Amino acid sequence: MAETLKVAVIAGEVSGDLLGADLIRALKTQYAGPIELVGVGGEGLEAEGLTSFFDYSELSIMGFTQVLKKLPKLIARIRQTAEGIVAAKPDVLLIIDSPDFTHRVARKVRQALPDLPVINYVCPSVWAWKEYRATAMLSYVDHVLALLPFEPEAMKRLGGPPTTFVGHRLSVDADLLAVRQKRAGRALPAKGEPRAILLLPGSRSTETTRLMEPFQDAAKAFVERNGPTRFVLPTVPRQESRIRELAATWPDNIRPEIGVGADFKWKAFAEADAAIAASGTVILELALATVPTISVYKTDWIFTMLSKRVKTWTGALPNLIADYAVVPEYFNEVVRAGSMLRWAERLSSDTIQRQAMLEGYALVQERLRTDVPPGETGARILLDVLNARRARH
């Protein structure tokens, strides 16, 4: 049996924790010896054997104003994590997403352990803004595992570390694929029958607070023009009470069905005729599930001021993957009930707009398809980088 492989891993959010757990599971099948984990993560990585240095939910920060408020504690956690990893003397460091935290830790660890291989899972959005980060990563990242097919070329163009497209976890998610199969045989409501509109105001308190009012206005306008409508709102446990409080003031005829948990969410996805959703990963989920959607978002004031520095032409992942505008987007002051209402009407009916979007979704699904699951490819690359580094020393 091979010697114990000690892997330091840092995941700052739920999505990163799931990616990390998936890769570690694959690593256990590819590596002949035992694997020991140290670092920061959540339930997924803890199930694989990690004892997190602290509760990683502290790192779930969204918006510049929130980062500024929590900066002293964030700095302390960066130092604690770096020192803990250096003391553990791991064989390899895997950092996953959350670059404001994970990359700062990686730089400190690389200074103390210059020969430690560092793998970055989830390419930072250097193609969108702060392009200089690509070359800066050369000093502390050996290889990047990208979720999106255009990222390796973007990283090469910007002079960053070697980058491999491993695939996106959502493209092989069994629940999501099951929803897509159910929707393939589903007919739209007949004329006069109520339509089902999915409302997804985000998973963070700042998002939901900003979007619930315009969502209410859009729902009210939709019912006024189209009659009785079913509105469904899946949310996450930590936002449920806030969502219920905000929705309690909605008129009875538009009050959404609210629920938490995977079963409620996937049932809602399967039954929706169209969706209005906060910009983010959920837009890609909807595309892969073939739910026609509108993407909307309201940012905090500091990000609004800095938005001119953003280089990318769109914030919707399906648009970036397809390389054209598949999903309509509305931001800040143009998040209006009239726009959402009219798109929801067109997307929940048999229209050319709906058909065009579904064609775009098919292209997105094709471009995300990989022969090998992402975690398996990521684990293989991690071992290749580790062995190459050992061979040089």
Contacts in CASP RR format, 6 or more apart in sequence:
PFRMAT RR
TARGET T0000
AUTHOR 0000-0000-0000
METHOD contacts of the structure
MODEL  1
MAETLKVAVIAGEVSGDLLGADLIRALKTQYAGPIELVGVGGEGLEAEGL
TSFFDYSELSIMGFTQVLKKLPKLIARIRQTAEGIVAAKPDVLLIIDSPD
FTHRVARKVRQALPDLPVINYVCPSVWAWKEYRATAMLSYVDHVLALLPF
EPEAMKRLGGPPTTFVGHRLSVDADLLAVRQKRAGRALPAKGEPRAILLL
PGSRSTETTRLMEPFQDAAKAFVERNGPTRFVLPTVPRQESRIRELAATW
PDNIRPEIGVGADFKWKAFAEADAAIAASGTVILELALATVPTISVYKTD
WIFTMLSKRVKTWTGALPNLIADYAVVPEYFNEVVRAGSMLRWAERLSSD
TIQRQAMLEGYALVQERLRTDVPPGETGARILLDVLNARRARH
1 32 0 8 1.000
1 33 0 8 1.000
1 34 0 8 1.000
2 31 0 8 1.000
2 32 0 8 1.000
2 33 0 8 1.000
3 33 0 8 1.000
4 33 0 8 1.000
4 34 0 8 1.000
4 35 0 8 1.000
4 36 0 8 1.000
5 27 0 8 1.000
5 31 0 8 1.000
5 33 0 8 1.000
5 34 0 8 1.000
5 35 0 8 1.000
5 36 0 8 1.000
5 91 0 8 1.000
5 92 0 8 1.000
6 35 0 8 1.000
6 36 0 8 1.000
6 37 0 8 1.000
6 38 0 8 1.000
6 88 0 8 1.000
6 89 0 8 1.000
6 90 0 8 1.000
6 91 0 8 1.000
6 92 0 8 1.000
7 24 0 8 1.000
7 27 0 8 1.000
7 35 0 8 1.000
7 36 0 8 1.000
7 37 0 8 1.000
7 38 0 8 1.000
7 90 0 8 1.000
7 91 0 8 1.000
7 92 0 8 1.000
7 93 0 8 1.000
7 94 0 8 1.000
8 37 0 8 1.000
8 38 0 8 1.000
8 39 0 8 1.000
8 85 0 8 1.000
8 88 0 8 1.000
8 90 0 8 1.000
8 92 0 8 1.000
8 93 0 8 1.000
8 94 0 8 1.000
8 109 0 8 1.000
9 20 0 8 1.000
9 24 0 8 1.000
9 37 0 8 1.000
9 38 0 8 1.000
9 39 0 8 1.000
9 40 0 8 1.000
9 41 0 8 1.000
9 45 0 8 1.000
9 50 0 8 1.000
9 93 0 8 1.000
9 94 0 8 1.000
9 95 0 8 1.000
9 96 0 8 1.000
10 39 0 8 1.000
10 40 0 8 1.000
10 41 0 8 1.000
10 81 0 8 1.000
10 85 0 8 1.000
10 93 0 8 1.000
10 94 0 8 1.000
10 95 0 8 1.000
10 96 0 8 1.000
10 98 0 8 1.000
10 101 0 8 1.000
10 102 0 8 1.000
10 105 0 8 1.000
10 106 0 8 1.000
11 17 0 8 1.000
11 19 0 8 1.000
11 20 0 8 1.000
11 40 0 8 1.000
11 41 0 8 1.000
11 42 0 8 1.000
11 45 0 8 1.000
11 56 0 8 1.000
11 96 0 8 1.000
11 97 0 8 1.000
11 98 0 8 1.000
11 102 0 8 1.000
12 40 0 8 1.000
12 41 0 8 1.000
12 56 0 8 1.000
12 59 0 8 1.000
12 60 0 8 1.000
12 96 0 8 1.000
12 97 0 8 1.000
12 98 0 8 1.000
12 101 0 8 1.000
12 102 0 8 1.000
13 56 0 8 1.000
13 59 0 8 1.000
13 60 0 8 1.000
13 97 0 8 1.000
13 98 0 8 1.000
14 42 0 8 1.000
14 60 0 8 1.000
15 97 0 8 1.000
15 169 0 8 1.000
15 281 0 8 1.000
16 96 0 8 1.000
16 97 0 8 1.000
16 98 0 8 1.000
16 121 0 8 1.000
16 122 0 8 1.000
17 41 0 8 1.000
17 42 0 8 1.000
17 43 0 8 1.000
17 44 0 8 1.000
17 45 0 8 1.000
17 56 0 8 1.000
17 96 0 8 1.000
18 44 0 8 1.000
18 169 0 8 1.000
19 96 0 8 1.000
19 97 0 8 1.000
19 121 0 8 1.000
19 122 0 8 1.000
19 169 0 8 1.000
19 374 0 8 1.000
19 375 0 8 1.000
20 44 0 8 1.000
20 45 0 8 1.000
20 94 0 8 1.000
20 96 0 8 1.000
20 121 0 8 1.000
21 44 0 8 1.000
21 45 0 8 1.000
21 47 0 8 1.000
21 48 0 8 1.000
22 169 0 8 1.000
22 373 0 8 1.000
22 374 0 8 1.000
22 375 0 8 1.000
23 94 0 8 1.000
23 121 0 8 1.000
23 374 0 8 1.000
23 375 0 8 1.000
23 378 0 8 1.000
23 379 0 8 1.000
23 382 0 8 1.000
24 35 0 8 1.000
24 37 0 8 1.000
24 45 0 8 1.000
24 48 0 8 1.000
24 379 0 8 1.000
25 48 0 8 1.000
25 375 0 8 1.000
26 373 0 8 1.000
26 375 0 8 1.000
26 376 0 8 1.000
26 378 0 8 1.000
26 379 0 8 1.000
27 35 0 8 1.000
27 379 0 8 1.000
27 382 0 8 1.000
27 383 0 8 1.000
28 35 0 8 1.000
28 48 0 8 1.000
29 379 0 8 1.000
30 376 0 8 1.000
30 379 0 8 1.000
30 380 0 8 1.000
30 383 0 8 1.000
31 379 0 8 1.000
31 383 0 8 1.000
37 45 0 8 1.000
37 48 0 8 1.000
37 49 0 8 1.000
37 50 0 8 1.000
37 51 0 8 1.000
38 50 0 8 1.000
38 51 0 8 1.000
38 84 0 8 1.000
38 85 0 8 1.000
38 88 0 8 1.000
38 90 0 8 1.000
39 50 0 8 1.000
39 52 0 8 1.000
39 53 0 8 1.000
39 81 0 8 1.000
39 84 0 8 1.000
39 85 0 8 1.000
39 88 0 8 1.000
40 52 0 8 1.000
40 53 0 8 1.000
40 54 0 8 1.000
40 56 0 8 1.000
40 59 0 8 1.000
40 81 0 8 1.000
41 50 0 8 1.000
41 52 0 8 1.000
41 56 0 8 1.000
42 50 0 8 1.000
42 52 0 8 1.000
42 56 0 8 1.000
45 52 0 8 1.000
46 52 0 8 1.000
53 80 0 8 1.000
53 81 0 8 1.000
53 84 0 8 1.000
54 77 0 8 1.000
54 80 0 8 1.000
58 70 0 8 1.000
58 73 0 8 1.000
58 77 0 8 1.000
59 74 0 8 1.000
59 77 0 8 1.000
59 98 0 8 1.000
59 101 0 8 1.000
60 204 0 8 1.000
61 67 0 8 1.000
61 70 0 8 1.000
61 74 0 8 1.000
61 100 0 8 1.000
62 204 0 8 1.000
62 206 0 8 1.000
62 207 0 8 1.000
63 206 0 8 1.000
63 299 0 8 1.000
63 300 0 8 1.000
63 302 0 8 1.000
63 303 0 8 1.000
64 300 0 8 1.000
64 302 0 8 1.000
64 303 0 8 1.000
64 306 0 8 1.000
65 300 0 8 1.000
65 301 0 8 1.000
65 302 0 8 1.000
66 206 0 8 1.000
66 300 0 8 1.000
67 74 0 8 1.000
67 100 0 8 1.000
68 302 0 8 1.000
74 100 0 8 1.000
74 101 0 8 1.000
77 101 0 8 1.000
78 101 0 8 1.000
78 104 0 8 1.000
78 105 0 8 1.000
78 108 0 8 1.000
79 108 0 8 1.000
81 101 0 8 1.000
81 105 0 8 1.000
82 105 0 8 1.000
82 108 0 8 1.000
82 109 0 8 1.000
82 112 0 8 1.000
85 93 0 8 1.000
85 105 0 8 1.000
85 109 0 8 1.000
86 108 0 8 1.000
86 109 0 8 1.000
86 112 0 8 1.000
86 113 0 8 1.000
89 113 0 8 1.000
90 116 0 8 1.000
91 116 0 8 1.000
91 117 0 8 1.000
91 386 0 8 1.000
92 116 0 8 1.000
92 117 0 8 1.000
92 118 0 8 1.000
92 119 0 8 1.000
92 382 0 8 1.000
92 385 0 8 1.000
92 386 0 8 1.000
93 106 0 8 1.000
93 109 0 8 1.000
93 116 0 8 1.000
93 117 0 8 1.000
93 118 0 8 1.000
93 119 0 8 1.000
94 119 0 8 1.000
94 121 0 8 1.000
94 382 0 8 1.000
95 102 0 8 1.000
95 103 0 8 1.000
95 105 0 8 1.000
95 106 0 8 1.000
95 118 0 8 1.000
95 119 0 8 1.000
95 120 0 8 1.000
95 121 0 8 1.000
95 141 0 8 1.000
96 102 0 8 1.000
96 120 0 8 1.000
96 121 0 8 1.000
96 122 0 8 1.000
97 121 0 8 1.000
97 122 0 8 1.000
99 124 0 8 1.000
99 133 0 8 1.000
102 120 0 8 1.000
103 120 0 8 1.000
103 124 0 8 1.000
103 137 0 8 1.000
103 140 0 8 1.000
106 118 0 8 1.000
106 120 0 8 1.000
106 140 0 8 1.000
106 141 0 8 1.000
107 139 0 8 1.000
107 140 0 8 1.000
109 116 0 8 1.000
109 118 0 8 1.000
109 140 0 8 1.000
110 116 0 8 1.000
110 118 0 8 1.000
110 139 0 8 1.000
110 140 0 8 1.000
115 389 0 8 1.000
115 393 0 8 1.000
117 142 0 8 1.000
117 382 0 8 1.000
117 385 0 8 1.000
117 386 0 8 1.000
117 389 0 8 1.000
118 140 0 8 1.000
118 141 0 8 1.000
118 142 0 8 1.000
119 141 0 8 1.000
119 142 0 8 1.000
119 143 0 8 1.000
119 144 0 8 1.000
119 145 0 8 1.000
119 378 0 8 1.000
119 381 0 8 1.000
119 382 0 8 1.000
119 385 0 8 1.000
120 137 0 8 1.000
120 141 0 8 1.000
120 143 0 8 1.000
120 144 0 8 1.000
120 145 0 8 1.000
120 161 0 8 1.000
121 145 0 8 1.000
121 378 0 8 1.000
122 145 0 8 1.000
122 146 0 8 1.000
122 147 0 8 1.000
123 144 0 8 1.000
123 145 0 8 1.000
123 146 0 8 1.000
123 147 0 8 1.000
123 148 0 8 1.000
123 151 0 8 1.000
123 154 0 8 1.000
123 155 0 8 1.000
123 163 0 8 1.000
124 133 0 8 1.000
124 137 0 8 1.000
125 312 0 8 1.000
126 133 0 8 1.000
126 134 0 8 1.000
126 154 0 8 1.000
126 155 0 8 1.000
126 158 0 8 1.000
126 160 0 8 1.000
127 150 0 8 1.000
127 151 0 8 1.000
127 154 0 8 1.000
127 155 0 8 1.000
127 158 0 8 1.000
127 311 0 8 1.000
127 312 0 8 1.000
128 310 0 8 1.000
128 311 0 8 1.000
128 312 0 8 1.000
128 315 0 8 1.000
129 309 0 8 1.000
129 310 0 8 1.000
129 311 0 8 1.000
129 312 0 8 1.000
130 309 0 8 1.000
131 158 0 8 1.000
131 311 0 8 1.000
134 155 0 8 1.000
134 158 0 8 1.000
134 159 0 8 1.000
134 160 0 8 1.000
135 158 0 8 1.000
135 159 0 8 1.000
135 160 0 8 1.000
137 144 0 8 1.000
137 160 0 8 1.000
137 161 0 8 1.000
138 159 0 8 1.000
138 160 0 8 1.000
138 161 0 8 1.000
141 161 0 8 1.000
142 161 0 8 1.000
142 162 0 8 1.000
142 385 0 8 1.000
142 389 0 8 1.000
143 161 0 8 1.000
143 162 0 8 1.000
143 163 0 8 1.000
143 164 0 8 1.000
143 381 0 8 1.000
143 385 0 8 1.000
144 151 0 8 1.000
144 155 0 8 1.000
144 160 0 8 1.000
144 161 0 8 1.000
144 162 0 8 1.000
144 163 0 8 1.000
144 164 0 8 1.000
145 163 0 8 1.000
145 164 0 8 1.000
145 166 0 8 1.000
145 374 0 8 1.000
145 377 0 8 1.000
145 378 0 8 1.000
145 381 0 8 1.000
146 152 0 8 1.000
146 155 0 8 1.000
146 163 0 8 1.000
146 164 0 8 1.000
146 165 0 8 1.000
146 166 0 8 1.000
146 167 0 8 1.000
147 165 0 8 1.000
147 166 0 8 1.000
147 167 0 8 1.000
147 168 0 8 1.000
147 169 0 8 1.000
147 374 0 8 1.000
148 165 0 8 1.000
148 168 0 8 1.000
148 317 0 8 1.000
148 320 0 8 1.000
148 321 0 8 1.000
149 165 0 8 1.000
149 167 0 8 1.000
149 321 0 8 1.000
149 367 0 8 1.000
149 368 0 8 1.000
150 320 0 8 1.000
150 321 0 8 1.000
150 323 0 8 1.000
151 163 0 8 1.000
151 165 0 8 1.000
152 163 0 8 1.000
152 164 0 8 1.000
152 165 0 8 1.000
155 161 0 8 1.000
155 163 0 8 1.000
156 163 0 8 1.000
164 377 0 8 1.000
164 378 0 8 1.000
164 381 0 8 1.000
165 370 0 8 1.000
166 370 0 8 1.000
166 374 0 8 1.000
166 375 0 8 1.000
166 377 0 8 1.000
166 378 0 8 1.000
166 381 0 8 1.000
167 368 0 8 1.000
167 370 0 8 1.000
167 374 0 8 1.000
167 377 0 8 1.000
168 284 0 8 1.000
168 368 0 8 1.000
168 374 0 8 1.000
169 374 0 8 1.000
170 176 0 8 1.000
170 281 0 8 1.000
170 284 0 8 1.000
170 285 0 8 1.000
170 288 0 8 1.000
170 368 0 8 1.000
171 288 0 8 1.000
171 365 0 8 1.000
171 368 0 8 1.000
171 369 0 8 1.000
171 370 0 8 1.000
172 370 0 8 1.000
172 373 0 8 1.000
172 374 0 8 1.000
173 288 0 8 1.000
175 262 0 8 1.000
175 266 0 8 1.000
176 266 0 8 1.000
176 269 0 8 1.000
176 285 0 8 1.000
176 288 0 8 1.000
176 289 0 8 1.000
178 266 0 8 1.000
179 266 0 8 1.000
179 269 0 8 1.000
179 270 0 8 1.000
179 289 0 8 1.000
180 288 0 8 1.000
180 289 0 8 1.000
180 290 0 8 1.000
182 270 0 8 1.000
183 269 0 8 1.000
183 270 0 8 1.000
183 289 0 8 1.000
183 290 0 8 1.000
183 291 0 8 1.000
184 290 0 8 1.000
186 270 0 8 1.000
188 273 0 8 1.000
188 348 0 8 1.000
188 349 0 8 1.000
188 350 0 8 1.000
189 195 0 8 1.000
189 196 0 8 1.000
189 273 0 8 1.000
194 227 0 8 1.000
194 228 0 8 1.000
194 229 0 8 1.000
194 230 0 8 1.000
195 226 0 8 1.000
195 229 0 8 1.000
195 230 0 8 1.000
195 273 0 8 1.000
195 274 0 8 1.000
195 348 0 8 1.000
196 229 0 8 1.000
196 230 0 8 1.000
196 231 0 8 1.000
196 232 0 8 1.000
196 271 0 8 1.000
196 272 0 8 1.000
196 273 0 8 1.000
196 348 0 8 1.000
197 219 0 8 1.000
197 222 0 8 1.000
197 229 0 8 1.000
197 230 0 8 1.000
197 231 0 8 1.000
197 232 0 8 1.000
197 272 0 8 1.000
197 273 0 8 1.000
197 274 0 8 1.000
197 275 0 8 1.000
197 276 0 8 1.000
197 344 0 8 1.000
197 348 0 8 1.000
198 232 0 8 1.000
198 233 0 8 1.000
198 234 0 8 1.000
198 268 0 8 1.000
198 269 0 8 1.000
198 272 0 8 1.000
198 274 0 8 1.000
198 275 0 8 1.000
198 276 0 8 1.000
198 277 0 8 1.000
198 286 0 8 1.000
198 291 0 8 1.000
198 293 0 8 1.000
199 215 0 8 1.000
199 219 0 8 1.000
199 231 0 8 1.000
199 232 0 8 1.000
199 233 0 8 1.000
199 256 0 8 1.000
199 275 0 8 1.000
199 276 0 8 1.000
199 277 0 8 1.000
200 233 0 8 1.000
200 234 0 8 1.000
200 275 0 8 1.000
200 276 0 8 1.000
200 277 0 8 1.000
200 278 0 8 1.000
200 282 0 8 1.000
200 286 0 8 1.000
201 207 0 8 1.000
201 208 0 8 1.000
201 211 0 8 1.000
201 212 0 8 1.000
201 215 0 8 1.000
201 233 0 8 1.000
201 235 0 8 1.000
201 243 0 8 1.000
201 278 0 8 1.000
202 208 0 8 1.000
202 211 0 8 1.000
202 235 0 8 1.000
202 239 0 8 1.000
202 277 0 8 1.000
202 278 0 8 1.000
202 282 0 8 1.000
203 235 0 8 1.000
203 236 0 8 1.000
203 239 0 8 1.000
204 239 0 8 1.000
205 239 0 8 1.000
205 242 0 8 1.000
206 300 0 8 1.000
207 278 0 8 1.000
207 297 0 8 1.000
207 298 0 8 1.000
208 235 0 8 1.000
208 239 0 8 1.000
208 242 0 8 1.000
208 243 0 8 1.000
208 246 0 8 1.000
209 242 0 8 1.000
209 246 0 8 1.000
210 298 0 8 1.000
211 278 0 8 1.000
211 296 0 8 1.000
211 297 0 8 1.000
211 298 0 8 1.000
211 335 0 8 1.000
212 243 0 8 1.000
212 246 0 8 1.000
212 247 0 8 1.000
214 296 0 8 1.000
214 298 0 8 1.000
214 335 0 8 1.000
214 336 0 8 1.000
214 337 0 8 1.000
214 340 0 8 1.000
215 276 0 8 1.000
215 340 0 8 1.000
216 250 0 8 1.000
216 254 0 8 1.000
217 336 0 8 1.000
217 337 0 8 1.000
218 276 0 8 1.000
218 337 0 8 1.000
218 338 0 8 1.000
218 340 0 8 1.000
218 341 0 8 1.000
218 344 0 8 1.000
219 229 0 8 1.000
219 231 0 8 1.000
219 250 0 8 1.000
219 254 0 8 1.000
219 256 0 8 1.000
220 251 0 8 1.000
220 254 0 8 1.000
220 337 0 8 1.000
221 337 0 8 1.000
221 338 0 8 1.000
221 341 0 8 1.000
222 229 0 8 1.000
222 254 0 8 1.000
222 341 0 8 1.000
222 344 0 8 1.000
222 345 0 8 1.000
223 229 0 8 1.000
223 253 0 8 1.000
223 254 0 8 1.000
225 341 0 8 1.000
225 345 0 8 1.000
226 345 0 8 1.000
228 253 0 8 1.000
229 254 0 8 1.000
230 257 0 8 1.000
231 254 0 8 1.000
231 255 0 8 1.000
231 256 0 8 1.000
231 257 0 8 1.000
232 256 0 8 1.000
232 257 0 8 1.000
232 268 0 8 1.000
232 271 0 8 1.000
232 272 0 8 1.000
233 243 0 8 1.000
233 247 0 8 1.000
233 256 0 8 1.000
233 257 0 8 1.000
233 258 0 8 1.000
233 259 0 8 1.000
234 258 0 8 1.000
234 259 0 8 1.000
234 260 0 8 1.000
234 261 0 8 1.000
234 264 0 8 1.000
234 265 0 8 1.000
234 268 0 8 1.000
235 243 0 8 1.000
235 258 0 8 1.000
235 259 0 8 1.000
235 260 0 8 1.000
236 260 0 8 1.000
236 261 0 8 1.000
237 260 0 8 1.000
237 261 0 8 1.000
240 258 0 8 1.000
240 259 0 8 1.000
240 260 0 8 1.000
243 258 0 8 1.000
244 258 0 8 1.000
247 255 0 8 1.000
247 256 0 8 1.000
247 258 0 8 1.000
248 255 0 8 1.000
250 256 0 8 1.000
269 285 0 8 1.000
269 286 0 8 1.000
269 289 0 8 1.000
269 291 0 8 1.000
270 289 0 8 1.000
272 291 0 8 1.000
273 292 0 8 1.000
273 347 0 8 1.000
273 348 0 8 1.000
274 291 0 8 1.000
274 292 0 8 1.000
274 293 0 8 1.000
274 294 0 8 1.000
274 343 0 8 1.000
274 344 0 8 1.000
274 347 0 8 1.000
274 348 0 8 1.000
274 354 0 8 1.000
275 286 0 8 1.000
275 291 0 8 1.000
275 292 0 8 1.000
275 293 0 8 1.000
275 294 0 8 1.000
276 293 0 8 1.000
276 294 0 8 1.000
276 296 0 8 1.000
276 340 0 8 1.000
276 343 0 8 1.000
276 344 0 8 1.000
277 283 0 8 1.000
277 286 0 8 1.000
277 293 0 8 1.000
277 294 0 8 1.000
277 295 0 8 1.000
277 296 0 8 1.000
278 295 0 8 1.000
278 296 0 8 1.000
278 297 0 8 1.000
279 295 0 8 1.000
279 296 0 8 1.000
279 297 0 8 1.000
279 315 0 8 1.000
279 316 0 8 1.000
279 329 0 8 1.000
279 331 0 8 1.000
280 295 0 8 1.000
280 297 0 8 1.000
280 315 0 8 1.000
280 316 0 8 1.000
280 317 0 8 1.000
281 317 0 8 1.000
283 293 0 8 1.000
283 295 0 8 1.000
283 316 0 8 1.000
283 317 0 8 1.000
283 318 0 8 1.000
283 327 0 8 1.000
284 317 0 8 1.000
284 318 0 8 1.000
284 321 0 8 1.000
284 364 0 8 1.000
286 292 0 8 1.000
286 293 0 8 1.000
287 293 0 8 1.000
287 317 0 8 1.000
287 318 0 8 1.000
287 326 0 8 1.000
287 327 0 8 1.000
287 360 0 8 1.000
287 361 0 8 1.000
287 364 0 8 1.000
287 365 0 8 1.000
288 361 0 8 1.000
288 364 0 8 1.000
288 365 0 8 1.000
288 368 0 8 1.000
290 358 0 8 1.000
290 361 0 8 1.000
292 347 0 8 1.000
292 348 0 8 1.000
292 354 0 8 1.000
292 357 0 8 1.000
292 358 0 8 1.000
293 327 0 8 1.000
293 347 0 8 1.000
294 327 0 8 1.000
294 328 0 8 1.000
294 329 0 8 1.000
294 330 0 8 1.000
294 339 0 8 1.000
294 340 0 8 1.000
294 343 0 8 1.000
294 344 0 8 1.000
294 347 0 8 1.000
295 315 0 8 1.000
295 316 0 8 1.000
295 327 0 8 1.000
295 328 0 8 1.000
295 329 0 8 1.000
295 330 0 8 1.000
296 329 0 8 1.000
296 330 0 8 1.000
296 331 0 8 1.000
296 335 0 8 1.000
296 340 0 8 1.000
297 329 0 8 1.000
297 330 0 8 1.000
297 331 0 8 1.000
297 332 0 8 1.000
297 335 0 8 1.000
298 331 0 8 1.000
298 332 0 8 1.000
298 335 0 8 1.000
299 307 0 8 1.000
299 331 0 8 1.000
299 332 0 8 1.000
304 332 0 8 1.000
312 320 0 8 1.000
313 319 0 8 1.000
314 320 0 8 1.000
314 325 0 8 1.000
314 329 0 8 1.000
315 329 0 8 1.000
316 326 0 8 1.000
316 327 0 8 1.000
316 329 0 8 1.000
318 326 0 8 1.000
318 327 0 8 1.000
318 360 0 8 1.000
318 361 0 8 1.000
318 364 0 8 1.000
319 325 0 8 1.000
319 326 0 8 1.000
319 327 0 8 1.000
319 329 0 8 1.000
321 363 0 8 1.000
321 364 0 8 1.000
321 367 0 8 1.000
321 368 0 8 1.000
322 360 0 8 1.000
322 363 0 8 1.000
322 364 0 8 1.000
322 367 0 8 1.000
326 357 0 8 1.000
326 360 0 8 1.000
326 361 0 8 1.000
326 363 0 8 1.000
326 364 0 8 1.000
327 357 0 8 1.000
328 339 0 8 1.000
328 343 0 8 1.000
330 336 0 8 1.000
330 339 0 8 1.000
330 340 0 8 1.000
343 353 0 8 1.000
346 353 0 8 1.000
346 354 0 8 1.000
347 353 0 8 1.000
347 354 0 8 1.000
347 357 0 8 1.000
348 354 0 8 1.000
370 377 0 8 1.000
END
